[in-house]
C-alpha cells in the first residue's frame, strides 16, 4: 500500500465516522492501534499500560507481590552504586550488590 493510498483510506474512514456519528466498530481504537507503531515511545506506553492493566486485574487473584528481573552492570559502574532501570514502563533505582562488577548480571526483585 502506498502512502497516498493509506491517506485516502484514512480520509474515507474519517468520512464514514463523521456520517455515522459514533465510533462504529471501534474505529478510533483501530486507528490508534495502527498508528501507535509509528512512534516507538507511544507504542511502548500503550503496551506497558496494557501489561499493567492485566497485572492489576490478576493481582487480586494470583499474581506475586514482586517480580524478579536480571540486570547487567553497565561499563564504569560497580558495587554500591545506584542504577536506574526501566522495566515494564516503570523506573526503578537499584543498588548494585557487592561482588558485581561491570559486565556481570544480578537478579533484582521489583514491586508489582
MMTF fields as JSON, N, C-alpha, C and O atoms, coordinates in Angstrom:
{
  "mmtfVersion": "1.0.0",
  "mmtfProducer": "UNKNOWN",
  "numBonds": 447,
  "numAtoms": 448,
  "numGroups": 112,
  "numChains": 1,
  "numModels": 1,
  "chainsPerModel": [1],
  "groupsPerChain": [112],
  "chainIdList": ["A"],
  "bondAtomList": [4, 2, 8, 6, 12, 10, 16, 14, 20, 18, 24, 22, 28, 26, 32, 30, 36, 34, 40, 38, 44, 42, 48, 46, 52, 50, 56, 54, 60, 58, 64, 62, 68, 66, 72, 70, 76, 74, 80, 78, 84, 82, 88, 86, 92, 90, 96, 94, 100, 98, 104, 102, 108, 106, 112, 110, 116, 114, 120, 118, 124, 122, 128, 126, 132, 130, 136, 134, 140, 138, 144, 142, 148, 146, 152, 150, 156, 154, 160, 158, 164, 162, 168, 166, 172, 170, 176, 174, 180, 178, 184, 182, 188, 186, 192, 190, 196, 194, 200, 198, 204, 202, 208, 206, 212, 210, 216, 214, 220, 218, 224, 222, 228, 226, 232, 230, 236, 234, 240, 238, 244, 242, 248, 246, 252, 250, 256, 254, 260, 258, 264, 262, 268, 266, 272, 270, 276, 274, 280, 278, 284, 282, 288, 286, 292, 290, 296, 294, 300, 298, 304, 302, 308, 306, 312, 310, 316, 314, 320, 318, 324, 322, 328, 326, 332, 330, 336, 334, 340, 338, 344, 342, 348, 346, 352, 350, 356, 354, 360, 358, 364, 362, 368, 366, 372, 370, 376, 374, 380, 378, 384, 382, 388, 386, 392, 390, 396, 394, 400, 398, 404, 402, 408, 406, 412, 410, 416, 414, 420, 418, 424, 422, 428, 426, 432, 430, 436, 434, 440, 438, 444, 442],
  "bondOrderList": [1, 1, 1, 1, 1, 1, 1, 1, 1, 1, 1, 1, 1, 1, 1, 1, 1, 1, 1, 1, 1, 1, 1, 1, 1, 1, 1, 1, 1, 1, 1, 1, 1, 1, 1, 1, 1, 1, 1, 1, 1, 1, 1, 1, 1, 1, 1, 1, 1, 1, 1, 1, 1, 1, 1, 1, 1, 1, 1, 1, 1, 1, 1, 1, 1, 1, 1, 1, 1, 1, 1, 1, 1, 1, 1, 1, 1, 1, 1, 1, 1, 1, 1, 1, 1, 1, 1, 1, 1, 1, 1, 1, 1, 1, 1, 1, 1, 1, 1, 1, 1, 1, 1, 1, 1, 1, 1, 1, 1, 1, 1],
  "groupList": [{"groupName": "UNK", "atomNameList": ["N", "CA", "C", "O"], "elementList": ["N", "C", "C", "O"], "formalChargeList": [0, 0, 0, 0], "bondAtomList": [1, 0, 2, 1, 3, 2], "bondOrderList": [1, 1, 2], "singleLetterCode": "X", "chemCompType": "L-PEPTIDE LINKING"}],
  "groupTypeList": [0, 0, 0, 0, 0, 0, 0, 0, 0, 0, 0, 0, 0, 0, 0, 0, 0, 0, 0, 0, 0, 0, 0, 0, 0, 0, 0, 0, 0, 0, 0, 0, 0, 0, 0, 0, 0, 0, 0, 0, 0, 0, 0, 0, 0, 0, 0, 0, 0, 0, 0, 0, 0, 0, 0, 0, 0, 0, 0, 0, 0, 0, 0, 0, 0, 0, 0, 0, 0, 0, 0, 0, 0, 0, 0, 0, 0, 0, 0, 0, 0, 0, 0, 0, 0, 0, 0, 0, 0, 0, 0, 0, 0, 0, 0, 0, 0, 0, 0, 0, 0, 0, 0, 0, 0, 0, 0, 0, 0, 0, 0, 0],
  "groupIdList": [1, 2, 3, 4, 5, 6, 7, 8, 9, 10, 11, 12, 13, 14, 15, 16, 17, 18, 19, 20, 21, 22, 23, 24, 25, 26, 27, 28, 29, 30, 31, 32, 33, 34, 35, 36, 37, 38, 39, 40, 41, 42, 43, 44, 45, 46, 47, 48, 49, 50, 51, 52, 53, 54, 55, 56, 57, 58, 59, 60, 61, 62, 63, 64, 65, 66, 67, 68, 69, 70, 71, 72, 73, 74, 75, 76, 77, 78, 79, 80, 81, 82, 83, 84, 85, 86, 87, 88, 89, 90, 91, 92, 93, 94, 95, 96, 97, 98, 99, 100, 101, 102, 103, 104, 105, 106, 107, 108, 109, 110, 111, 112],
  "secStructList": [7, 7, 2, 2, 2, 2, 2, 2, 2, 2, 2, 2, 2, 2, 2, 2, 2, 2, 2, 2, 6, 1, 7, 4, 4, 4, 2, 2, 2, 2, 2, 2, 2, 2, 2, 2, 6, 6, 1, 2, 2, 2, 2, 2, 2, 2, 2, 2, 2, 2, 2, 2, 2, 2, 2, 2, 2, 2, 2, 6, 6, 6, 7, 7, 1, 3, 3, 3, 3, 3, 3, 3, 7, 7, 6, 6, 7, 7, 6, 6, 7, 3, 3, 3, 3, 3, 3, 6, 6, 3, 3, 3, 3, 3, 3, 7, 7, 6, 6, 7, 7, 6, 6, 7, 3, 3, 3, 3, 3, 3, 3, 7],
  "xCoordList": [0.852, 0.0, 0.895, 1.829, 0.612, 1.401, 0.925, -0.155, 1.745, 1.384, 0.121, -0.743, 0.017, -1.168, -2.427, -3.475, -2.323, -3.474, -3.886, -5.074, -2.882, -3.173, -3.885, -4.863, -3.394, -4.035, -5.472, -6.376, -5.67, -7.013, -7.932, -9.084, -7.422, -8.203, -8.562, -9.697, -7.601, -7.874, -8.939, -9.816, -8.867, -9.886, -11.257, -12.259, -11.291, -12.551, -13.116, -14.313, -12.262, -12.716, -13.215, -14.193, -12.544, -12.985, -14.356, -15.21, -14.577, -15.89, -16.978, -18.059, -16.691, -17.67, -18.015, -19.184, -16.98, -17.211, -18.055, -18.972, -17.75, -18.499, -19.951, -20.85, -20.191, -21.558, -22.346, -23.562, -21.667, -22.362, -22.603, -23.553, -21.735, -21.924, -21.468, -21.689, -20.841, -20.314, -19.062, -18.637, -18.496, -17.275, -17.662, -17.402, -18.284, -18.766, -17.624, -16.582, -17.821, -16.831, -15.473, -14.434, -15.486, -14.253, -13.229, -12.055, -13.682, -12.807, -11.617, -10.48, -11.874, -10.783, -9.772, -8.566, -10.252, -9.338, -8.476, -7.286, -9.075, -8.316, -7.264, -6.12, -7.65, -6.694, -5.557, -4.397, -5.879, -4.837, -3.877, -2.663, -4.421, -3.572, -2.698, -1.52, -3.26, -2.489, -1.347, -0.238, -1.623, -0.637, 0.298, 1.287, 0.018, 0.874, 2.291, 3.24, 2.438, 3.78, 4.601, 5.8, 3.994, 4.724, 5.68, 6.724, 5.331, 6.185, 6.511, 5.615, 7.782, 8.188, 7.799, 7.364, 7.946, 7.59, 6.097, 5.7, 5.273, 3.821, 3.496, 2.673, 4.141, 3.938, 4.285, 3.507, 5.46, 5.858, 4.869, 4.496, 4.444, 3.492, 2.196, 1.671, 1.68, 0.451, 0.639, -0.221, 1.75, 2.0, 2.163, 1.593, 2.938, 3.156, 1.885, 1.65, 1.073, -0.212, -1.084, -1.73, -1.104, -1.897, -1.342, -2.113, -0.033, 0.575, 0.195, -0.196, 0.307, -0.062, -1.539, -1.906, -2.393, -3.827, -4.088, -4.858, -3.453, -3.656, -3.078, -3.666, -1.932, -1.342, -2.226, -2.397, -2.788, -3.656, -4.924, -5.427, -5.442, -6.657, -6.418, -7.302, -5.235, -4.962, -4.301, -4.225, -3.818, -3.105, -4.008, -3.54, -5.269, -6.186, -6.379, -6.77, -6.107, -6.338, -5.068, -5.008, -4.038, -2.903, -1.54, -0.565, -1.43, -0.144, 0.774, 0.306, 2.075, 3.008, 3.151, 2.889, 3.568, 3.719, 4.921, 4.963, 5.9, 7.09, 7.476, 7.127, 8.198, 8.72, 10.236, 10.803, 10.881, 12.334, 12.838, 12.283, 13.891, 14.478, 15.992, 16.566, 16.621, 18.074, 18.6, 18.114, 19.602, 20.13, 21.626, 22.358, 22.074, 23.504, 24.124, 23.558, 25.291, 26.005, 26.704, 27.537, 26.365, 26.965, 28.447, 28.952, 29.101, 30.511, 30.685, 29.899, 31.716, 32.029, 31.261, 31.414, 30.435, 29.667, 30.073, 30.569, 29.853, 30.243, 29.419, 28.425, 29.832, 29.086, 28.761, 29.59, 27.54, 27.098, 26.53, 25.896, 26.739, 26.224, 24.757, 24.308, 24.024, 22.623, 22.543, 23.24, 21.681, 21.496, 20.016, 19.172, 19.691, 18.302, 17.952, 18.66, 16.847, 16.414, 14.946, 14.125, 14.609, 13.215, 12.748, 13.366, 11.641, 11.114, 9.6, 8.943, 9.05, 7.604, 7.02, 5.944, 7.736, 7.232, 7.413, 6.963, 8.061, 8.299, 9.805, 10.591, 10.206, 11.628, 11.933, 11.21, 13.021, 13.473, 14.919, 15.72, 15.247, 16.619, 17.138, 16.688, 18.084, 18.62, 20.054, 20.82, 20.416, 21.788, 22.532, 22.086, 23.656, 24.46, 25.058, 25.742, 24.804, 25.276, 26.799, 27.472, 27.315, 28.74, 29.116, 28.345, 30.289, 30.78, 30.394, 30.87, 29.542, 29.122, 29.906, 29.871, 30.612, 31.372, 30.81, 29.938, 31.313, 30.779, 30.795, 31.753, 29.705, 29.555, 28.881, 28.369, 28.874, 28.214, 26.718, 26.287, 25.934, 24.498, 24.127, 24.804, 23.038, 22.478, 20.967, 20.397, 20.323, 18.868, 18.337, 18.898, 17.253, 16.643, 15.138, 14.527, 14.548, 13.092, 12.54, 13.033, 11.519, 10.872, 9.401, 8.799, 8.819, 7.42, 6.492, 6.786, 5.372, 4.371, 3.503, 2.596],
  "yCoordList": [-1.172, 0.0, 1.232, 1.328, 2.154, 3.385, 4.355, 4.196, 5.349, 6.352, 7.106, 7.389, 7.43, 8.136, 7.292, 7.808, 6.003, 5.109, 5.032, 5.026, 4.973, 4.921, 6.191, 6.123, 7.353, 8.621, 8.669, 9.149, 8.18, 8.136, 7.241, 7.591, 6.097, 5.181, 5.827, 5.707, 6.509, 7.184, 8.262, 8.409, 9.015, 10.03, 9.411, 9.936, 8.29, 7.565, 7.091, 7.227, 6.536, 6.074, 7.239, 7.101, 8.38, 9.556, 10.015, 10.372, 10.01, 10.376, 9.446, 9.895, 8.162, 7.183, 7.487, 7.486, 7.748, 8.032, 9.287, 9.315, 10.33, 11.581, 11.376, 11.964, 10.549, 10.307, 9.411, 9.561, 8.479, 7.598, 8.283, 7.958, 9.235, 9.995, 9.287, 9.791, 8.138, 7.461, 6.678, 6.685, 6.022, 5.251, 3.83, 2.875, 3.713, 2.429, 1.432, 1.749, 0.247, -0.836, -0.434, -0.914, 0.451, 0.88, 1.438, 1.071, 2.316, 2.906, 3.626, 3.439, 4.452, 5.203, 4.273, 4.506, 3.224, 2.257, 1.579, 1.354, 1.252, 0.61, 1.55, 1.151, 2.794, 3.764, 3.991, 4.091, 4.073, 4.248, 3.062, 3.241, 1.851, 0.656, 0.653, 0.304, 1.038, 1.056, 2.057, 1.777, 3.22, 4.297, 4.318, 5.051, 3.54, 3.579, 3.13, 3.572, 2.262, 1.779, 2.822, 2.625, 3.912, 4.973, 5.687, 6.182, 5.741, 6.356, 5.288, 4.785, 4.944, 3.87, 4.186, 3.292, 5.443, 5.814, 5.636, 5.156, 6.019, 5.837, 4.35, 3.921, 3.568, 2.122, 1.51, 0.728, 1.867, 1.327, 1.721, 0.895, 2.976, 3.445, 2.642, 2.228, 2.419, 1.635, 0.202, -0.339, -0.404, -1.796, -1.935, -2.844, -1.041, -1.129, -0.809, -1.389, 0.099, 0.391, -0.851, -1.16, -1.562, -2.791, -3.878, -4.595, -4.012, -5.003, -4.697, -5.597, -3.42, -3.047, -3.302, -3.762, -3.008, -3.248, -4.734, -5.102, -5.577, -7.014, -7.526, -8.401, -6.989, -7.408, -6.998, -7.768, -5.793, -5.338, -6.171, -6.463, -6.555, -7.365, -8.732, -9.273, -9.3, -10.631, -10.593, -11.625, -9.424, -9.356, -9.675, -10.195, -9.375, -9.684, -11.189, -11.669, -11.932, -13.371, -14.152, -14.871, -14.013, -14.908, -14.336, -15.088, -13.073, -12.524, -12.323, -11.946, -12.57, -12.353, -10.862, -10.02, -10.543, -9.15, -8.499, -7.277, -9.304, -8.754, -9.628, -10.806, -9.022, -9.756, -9.676, -8.7, -10.71, -10.732, -10.503, -11.035, -9.71, -9.473, -9.578, -9.431, -9.832, -9.907, -8.601, -8.123, -8.032, -6.726, -6.846, -7.443, -6.287, -6.261, -4.984, -3.899, -5.122, -3.961, -3.259, -3.862, -1.981, -1.262, -0.937, -0.982, -0.618, -0.236, 0.977, 1.923, 0.938, 2.071, 2.092, 3.028, 1.075, 1.04, -0.182, -1.167, -0.103, -1.208, -1.267, -0.553, -2.125, -2.369, -1.09, -0.187, -1.034, 0.088, 1.26, 2.135, 1.299, 2.417, 2.183, 1.047, 3.289, 3.21, 3.138, 3.86, 2.255, 2.051, 2.241, 1.537, 3.183, 3.406, 2.388, 2.26, 1.664, 0.63, 0.86, 1.034, 0.863, 0.931, -0.483, -1.203, -0.89, -2.245, -2.166, -1.689, -2.632, -2.601, -1.211, -1.057, -0.209, 1.154, 1.856, 2.991, 1.209, 1.815, 1.987, 1.201, 3.008, 3.24, 2.789, 3.113, 2.034, 1.542, 1.975, 1.977, 2.339, 2.658, 1.445, 1.166, 0.729, -0.485, -0.245, 0.436, -0.81, -0.739, -1.966, -3.096, -1.742, -2.855, -3.584, -2.971, -4.898, -5.64, -5.83, -5.74, -6.097, -6.384, -7.586, -8.537, -7.534, -8.641, -8.55, -9.345, -7.594, -7.434, -6.289, -5.155, -6.609, -5.589, -5.452, -6.22, -4.474, -4.217, -5.479, -6.252, -5.659, -6.821, -8.005, -8.894, -8.028, -9.122, -8.824, -7.698, -9.835, -9.64, -10.007, -10.801, -9.414, -9.772, -9.773, -9.146, -10.489, -10.558, -9.568, -9.415, -8.905, -7.922, -8.119, -8.35, -8.025, -8.104, -6.686, -5.795, -6.49, -5.18, -5.349, -6.371, -4.343, -4.398, -4.347, -3.72, -5.01, -5.028, -3.806, -3.631],
  "zCoordList": [0.0, 0.0, 0.0, 0.796, -0.877, -0.939, 0.138, 0.708, 0.399, 1.398, 0.975, 1.805, -0.316, -0.814, -0.634, -0.243, -0.918, -0.754, 0.71, 1.033, 1.598, 3.027, 3.485, 4.23, 3.04, 3.406, 2.873, 3.556, 1.674, 1.089, 1.922, 2.178, 2.34, 3.173, 4.507, 4.969, 5.128, 6.405, 6.234, 7.085, 5.14, 4.868, 4.688, 5.173, 3.986, 3.782, 5.123, 5.374, 5.982, 7.295, 8.148, 8.884, 8.047, 8.793, 8.305, 9.117, 6.993, 6.446, 6.963, 7.345, 6.973, 7.473, 8.921, 9.304, 9.73, 11.147, 11.311, 12.131, 10.534, 10.637, 10.23, 10.832, 9.216, 8.756, 9.703, 9.828, 10.371, 11.31, 12.649, 13.361, 12.986, 14.215, 15.473, 16.574, 15.339, 16.519, 16.136, 14.98, 17.099, 16.865, 16.477, 17.209, 15.322, 14.839, 14.698, 14.124, 15.215, 15.131, 15.715, 15.263, 16.725, 17.394, 16.4, 16.437, 15.525, 14.509, 15.14, 14.708, 16.167, 16.78, 17.439, 17.351, 18.095, 18.7, 17.66, 17.88, 16.525, 15.446, 14.874, 14.655, 14.634, 14.09, 15.082, 14.68, 16.384, 17.392, 17.378, 17.475, 17.258, 17.212, 15.967, 16.041, 14.822, 13.573, 13.633, 13.177, 14.197, 14.152, 15.354, 15.338, 16.396, 17.582, 17.272, 17.919, 16.293, 15.968, 15.214, 15.019, 14.792, 14.107, 15.06, 14.635, 16.332, 17.346, 18.382, 19.06, 18.506, 19.409, 20.846, 21.571, 21.276, 22.642, 22.893, 23.954, 21.927, 22.06, 22.117, 22.925, 21.261, 21.239, 22.597, 23.142, 23.147, 24.449, 25.534, 26.367, 25.526, 26.524, 26.462, 27.496, 25.254, 25.101, 25.585, 26.28, 25.222, 25.608, 27.117, 27.72, 27.733, 29.171, 29.952, 31.012, 29.444, 30.08, 30.084, 31.085, 28.97, 28.886, 29.802, 30.44, 29.876, 30.775, 32.216, 32.959, 32.622, 33.996, 34.256, 35.337, 33.274, 33.446, 33.676, 34.563, 32.884, 33.035, 34.35, 34.985, 34.763, 36.033, 37.204, 38.149, 37.152, 38.232, 38.296, 39.381, 37.132, 37.098, 37.714, 38.377, 37.504, 38.036, 39.408, 40.075, 39.85, 41.128, 42.31, 43.323, 42.195, 43.288, 43.43, 44.495, 42.364, 42.382, 42.689, 43.686, 41.826, 41.985, 41.616, 41.585, 41.343, 40.922, 42.126, 43.2, 41.961, 43.065, 43.367, 42.508, 44.59, 45.002, 44.329, 44.188, 43.913, 43.272, 42.086, 42.013, 41.17, 40.02, 40.073, 40.563, 39.564, 39.558, 38.142, 37.181, 38.022, 36.706, 36.811, 37.89, 35.686, 35.628, 35.045, 34.021, 35.716, 35.335, 35.061, 35.85, 33.957, 33.627, 34.179, 34.047, 34.799, 35.333, 34.165, 33.488, 33.926, 32.796, 33.026, 34.147, 31.945, 31.998, 32.902, 32.851, 33.722, 34.587, 35.897, 36.682, 36.153, 37.401, 38.208, 37.662, 39.531, 40.393, 41.66, 41.795, 42.599, 43.829, 44.595, 44.71, 45.115, 45.933, 45.158, 45.748, 43.858, 43.066, 42.706, 42.556, 42.571, 42.155, 40.639, 39.926, 40.167, 38.735, 38.419, 38.974, 37.535, 37.127, 36.044, 35.045, 36.257, 35.32, 34.986, 35.887, 33.698, 33.259, 32.979, 32.195, 33.626, 33.476, 33.388, 34.313, 32.283, 32.039, 32.248, 32.826, 31.774, 31.826, 33.159, 33.318, 34.121, 35.433, 35.616, 35.086, 36.361, 36.634, 38.06, 39.002, 38.192, 39.491, 39.707, 38.772, 40.94, 41.33, 42.096, 43.207, 41.499, 42.103, 42.551, 41.868, 43.704, 44.179, 43.674, 43.871, 43.029, 42.521, 43.722, 44.542, 43.831, 45.007, 45.026, 43.999, 46.235, 46.403, 45.547, 45.42, 44.972, 44.162, 42.693, 41.883, 42.334, 40.928, 40.301, 40.778, 39.227, 38.514, 37.106, 36.7, 36.366, 35.023, 34.166, 34.175, 33.427, 32.56, 33.23, 32.549, 34.555, 35.279, 35.371, 35.122, 35.728, 35.93, 37.356, 38.009, 37.824, 39.128, 39.014, 38.122, 39.932, 39.935, 40.967, 42.052, 40.607, 41.499, 41.505, 40.462, 42.684, 42.815, 42.772, 43.463, 41.96, 41.87, 42.196, 41.865, 42.848, 43.244, 42.064, 41.046, 42.207, 41.136, 41.226, 40.412]
}
